[in-house]
Amino acid sequence: MATQGVEFANVSFTLPGGRQLLTDVSLTVEAGTTTALLGRSGSGKTTLLRMVNALVLPTAGKVLVGGNEISTGDPIALRCGIGYVIQETGLFPHMKIQRNVWMSLELSGKSRADMENRANQMLELVGLGEGFAQRFPWQLSGGQRQRAGLARALAGDPSVLLMDEPFGALDPLTRAEMQTMLRELLRRLGKTTLIVTHDLDEALYLADRVVLLEAGRVVADLAAAEVRESSNEAVRKYVAATHRGSAA
């Protein structure tokens, strides 16, 4: 599937009770690039991410994928072109790993044999070779389950990849291994990728651009290489808060 860019044009989102989660967000994610969304809990990162596959619709403004406004098209067709990875993978515990991966292809019209073959290819791609396909999720480690979740997200060859704190529950060593694997994959596949994270080092390692949100507003949008030396006060505070030990 051809890679597509994502655009947020003056996007706001207000809950029915009047609480505003996003305010006038304008942001462009160029096709084939990776953007990390940083910010404290409640800053609007996940809400913004979920707008891309129409799980949340803006109350003002527009979200466009490949130049098409998400609110005017078929949400099922939209989601078939978007891979989605969450922190706890969302694997079905009663299904074997191969089945978990190829279930994302059930609307594609492919034969079961073709879906199983694609699932096996994706498992191999993320480092889960022979023997893992027929295991259940509970028979895998946390890192292996995250790899399976990534394989499922990539199975349909999506144009856009969304990742919401994908490695937040992993121990530091496993997390580092997953980050290395993901960076290599993103460079090889060239997907348009949005990653929500609290981890500045993770954002700088994986992303081309870093966007910092505060209280539902974009307060910085920088190339990853510019973040540590930025004069933006919000960025400086975030960098200082995440590296207090090294500054001591």
N, C-alpha and C positions, 0 to 999 in steps of 0.2 A: 504493500500500500504506500502511495506517495506520502512523503513527510509534509505536514502542514503546520503553519504557524498558529499562534493563539494571540488574540487581542482582547484586552479589557478596555472599553471606552466609557469613561465617566460612570463607572459602576458603583452603585450603592445598594445596600441591603438593610431593610428595616423590618424587625419582627412585628407581628400583629399588635403587640402591646406598646410599640413605639420605640423600643430599644434599637439603636442603629449599630449594626455590626461592621458595615463597610461604608465608607464615605468617599464618593467621587474618585474612585481608583481608575487610573489610566496606566496601562502597562502593555508592552508588546513583547512576546516571546518569539524570537525569530525561528523559522523552521530549522530543525536539525540542531538546535542549541539546548543547553541545560540551564535552567534558572532555579535557584534556591530561594524559598520564601522563609525568612527568618523573623523572629519576634517572640515576645513573651506569650504565655498562654492567654487566650482571649483577644489576641490582636487581630484576628480575622483570617489567619493563614489558611486554615482548613476550609472555612466557608468559601474563600476565593478559589481554592483548588476544586471544590465540589461543584462550583459553577461551570467548570469546563465540560463536564459530562452531564450537565443539566439536572444534577441531584438537588441543586439549589438554583433558583432563577432570580436574577436581580430585580429589585423593585424600582430601579432607575438605571439607565445606561444599557449598554449592550456587551455581550460576550460573543466573540466570533472565533470559529475554528476553520482554518482554511478559507477565510473570507466570508463564511456563512454564519449568520446569526443563529445561535443555538435554540432560541425560543420559538423560531418559526419552522423548524424542521422536525423530523421524526426522531424522538429521543432514543429509540431502540437502535436505529441505524447509526446515530451519532456514537452511542456507547460501543457499538461493534468495532468502531475505529479508534477506540481509546482503551489503553491498558491501565489498570488501576491496582496498585499495591498498597496494602495497609499494614499496620504494625504487627498484628497477630495473624496475618496472612489470610484469614477467613476460609481456610481449608475445611471441607466437610469431613468430620472424623470417621464417618462410616464408609467413606469411599477411599479406594486406593489412590496413591499419588497420581498415577497415569490418568485415572478417571477424573480426578480433580482438575488436572491440567486441560484435558481435552473437552471438558464440559463447556468451556468458553466458546467452542466451535460448533455447538449443536445447532445454531441458527444458520450455519454457513452452507448447508446442503451437502457437505462432504460425507462420504461413506464412513462407517465406523473404522474400517481398516486405515483409511487416510487420516482420520483424527488421531488414532492411536500412534500412527507413524509420526505425525507432527508433534504429538506430546513427547514421544521419545527423543525426537530431535531437540526440542526445547530443554528437556531435562539434561541432555548431554551438554547443551550450550551453557547452562548455568552450573555445570560441574556435578550433576547428579547422574552418573553413568549407570551401567547395567546393574540391576538388582534393586534400585530405588523405586522403579515404576510400580512394582507390585507390593510395596509396603503401605501401611496406613500412616496417617500423619503422626499418631502417637508413637510410632516406631522411629521417628526422626528427631534429631536435635533441633533446637531453636533456629540455628543457622541454616540447617537443611530445609526446614519448613519455609523459611524466608526465600530460599532459592527456588523451592517449588512454587511459591506464590508468584515470584518473578517470572518463572517459566509459564505459568498460566496467563499472566498479563501479556506476555509476548507472543503467545500461541497464535493469535489471530493476525499477526504482523500489523499492529496498530500504528497509526500515523502519530499519535500522541501518547505519552506515558506519564501517568500521574502517580506520585509516591508520597504517602502520608506517614511520616515518621517510620520509614520501613525498617530501621535497625535499632529503634529506641529501646527495645526490650532485650537486646543481646549484650553479652559480656564484652569488655573492651577488645579482647583478642579476636573473637568471632566477628565483632563489628568491623574491625580493621580489615579482616579478610574479605568480608562482604563488600566493603567500600572499594577495595582494590578490584575485585571481580566486576562490580557494577561500573566503575569508571572505564575499564577496558571494554565492556560491552557497549556502553553508551558511545564511546568513540568509534567502535566498529560498526554499530547499527545506525547511528545518526538520527535517533529519534528526537522529536521535540519533547523535552522532559521538564516537568515541574516537580520539585521536591520540597515538601514541608519538613523543616527540621528546626530544633533548638540549638543544634550543635554547629558553632561557627566553623570549627576545623573541618567538619564534614562538608559544610556548604562550600568552603574554599577549595576543598580537594575535588569535589564532584562537579561543581557548576562553572559555567562561563560567566554568568551574572548572578548577583546577589541582591535581593529586594528585601528591605527591612520595613516591617509594618509596626505601627503603634496605634492602638485604639481605632483600628479599622482604616487607617490612612497609610499611604506609602510615604515614608519619610526619607528613604534613600533607594536609589536604583543604580548600582555600580558594577563595573567589570570586577570579577573576583580578584584580580591582581591589584585593584585600587583600594580594597576594603581596609587593610591594615594601616595604610597611610592616609586615609580619608580625613579631611578636616570637618566633616559633618558631625555635629555634636552627638546626635543620636547613635551614629555608628561608633564614635569614639567610646561612648559609654558602654555599648554592647561589647566591644572588643575588650575593654578594661574589665568588665564584669565576668567575662568568660576566661580571662587569663590572669586572675589575681595572684595565683601561686607563683607564676613565672616572674611577676613584677615585684615579689617580696624580696 
